[in-house]
Amino acid sequence: MTVLAALGGAPVRTSPYPAWPQFDDQERTGLLRVLDSRDWWSSQGVEVAAWEDEWARYTNAAGAVAATNGTHTLEVALLALGVGSGDEVIVTDWSFFATIAAILTVGAVPVIADVVLETGCIDPDEVRAAITSRTRAIMVVHVAGSVADMDALTAIAEEHDLRILEDCAHAHGSMWRDQHVGTLGDAGSFSFQASKLMTAGEGGAIISRHADVLERMREYVNCGRHPGTWYYRHFNLGSNARMTEWQGAVLRAQLERFPHQQLTRSANADFLNAELATIPGVVPQGRDARCTAQGNYCYVVRIDESEFGADRDRVRTALLAEGIPLTTSYPPLHALDLFADPQGLAPRIRDRSAYPDYASASFPVTDRLASTTLWFTTAVLMGSRKDAQDVVDALAKLKSHSAELRDVVPVEY
Ligand SMILES: Cc1ncc(COP(=O)(O)O)c(C=O)c1O
């Protein structure tokens, strides 16, 4: 008779999953190359420029602009798309803080829309319902690499003359009809922060299929300078969001390894999709048939409490005890603390009268996903079939002990 590890039994797994991030001598050599060159600054070095070309080639974009991180890239992309003071941007409710913060930072007004239950991506019907005469753009997030319905969103954008910014922080390697995310809308933003599928600790890149948008993004990351003009001429209110040569060198090495890692991840994700769907109450994240590749930033499942026999937080605690690394969902954007606090947007925004009352809003699908999903970290997809099987075995074990899960005390976040 097995006993849940959370109640003193033996865990399904005692060995760690593959360490993340992965690196080898390619990163080491790249870092030493930068050190020895004394060109540590991208304005003088060659690494960031080479990395931009390589990333543009990989994504089949017209070009790429490297930046400090995936928050600044969103701000820069919005500015380059002409979004600013007073404009409305329709944004998904299920994302990380940066997605909505970037809109507020450029002086625009976020208008939140709910998501589709199966994928967790923005619901085109909700987008349509949120359009006003002030709407300028739609901000899409491809959650855990599952691509939003870009056909429907593009049709809406064309009909209403709106720009689409794809936040691809979760979706390196994701394709829609064999086209890399970030090239489907007007601009695509990537993060290379430590948990992402390619990383330099921090880092960002923006791609676009439009040459003029790329040109403006390049200016906004570099203090409003125009290439080829005197260094102390600043033509617009950009900022310094330049990537360092260290990051460029590391990301070049990370990109070389990425396609191979992507094969491992996809094979393990396909295996989990098939196996976990057989456990009552475990619902793997859906993926549209037009999403022809999914770069799983993480692997997401929804726990249906009535079928599984336990709520998400108890399942999470019990899985951690079984040796399975995971996190849970972000809170919905509308429920972030900064919207509940009257001073949460100050001093950037003191007069909140032009903004919706986010904290009182209700977005039922996002609320449901945020309280019922488990996010397995990339590490569980980066190992052997046995490593993935342990996730299945752990969830199957919990399911067969669902009555005892009531005695598990959820660990704090
Ligand atoms: C969906 C999403 N957008 C944007 C970001 C911001 O990226 P960064 O941490 O590089 O600023 C993140 C980071 O976690 C993210 O998950």
Ligand as a Chemical Component Dictionary entry (heavy atoms), coordinates in Angstrom:
data_LIG
# 
_chem_comp.id                   LIG 
_chem_comp.type                 NON-POLYMER 
_chem_comp.pdbx_formal_charge   0 
_chem_comp.three_letter_code    LIG 
# 
loop_
_chem_comp_atom.comp_id 
_chem_comp_atom.atom_id 
_chem_comp_atom.alt_atom_id 
_chem_comp_atom.type_symbol 
_chem_comp_atom.charge 
_chem_comp_atom.model_Cartn_x 
_chem_comp_atom.model_Cartn_y 
_chem_comp_atom.model_Cartn_z 
_chem_comp_atom.pdbx_ordinal 
LIG C1 C1 C 0 4.460  36.686 -20.413 1  
LIG C2 C2 C 0 5.651  37.493 -19.993 2  
LIG N1 N1 N 0 5.852  38.707 -20.513 3  
LIG C3 C3 C 0 6.902  39.461 -20.182 4  
LIG C4 C4 C 0 7.827  39.018 -19.275 5  
LIG C5 C5 C 0 8.933  39.925 -18.878 6  
LIG O1 O1 O 0 10.178 39.464 -19.208 7  
LIG P1 P1 P 0 11.485 39.927 -18.385 8  
LIG O2 O2 O 0 11.477 39.172 -17.099 9  
LIG O3 O3 O 0 12.602 39.534 -19.283 10 
LIG O4 O4 O 0 11.399 41.386 -18.194 11 
LIG C6 C6 C 0 7.679  37.762 -18.709 12 
LIG C7 C7 C 0 8.696  37.277 -17.738 13 
LIG O5 O5 O 0 8.522  36.403 -16.964 14 
LIG C8 C8 C 0 6.563  36.971 -19.066 15 
LIG O6 O6 O 0 6.356  35.766 -18.533 16 
# 
loop_
_chem_comp_bond.comp_id 
_chem_comp_bond.atom_id_1 
_chem_comp_bond.atom_id_2 
_chem_comp_bond.value_order 
_chem_comp_bond.pdbx_ordinal 
LIG C1 C2 SING 1  
LIG C2 N1 SING 2  
LIG C2 C8 DOUB 3  
LIG N1 C3 DOUB 4  
LIG C3 C4 SING 5  
LIG C4 C5 SING 6  
LIG C4 C6 DOUB 7  
LIG C5 O1 SING 8  
LIG O1 P1 SING 9  
LIG P1 O2 DOUB 10 
LIG P1 O3 SING 11 
LIG P1 O4 SING 12 
LIG C6 C7 SING 13 
LIG C6 C8 SING 14 
LIG C7 O5 DOUB 15 
LIG C8 O6 SING 16 
# 
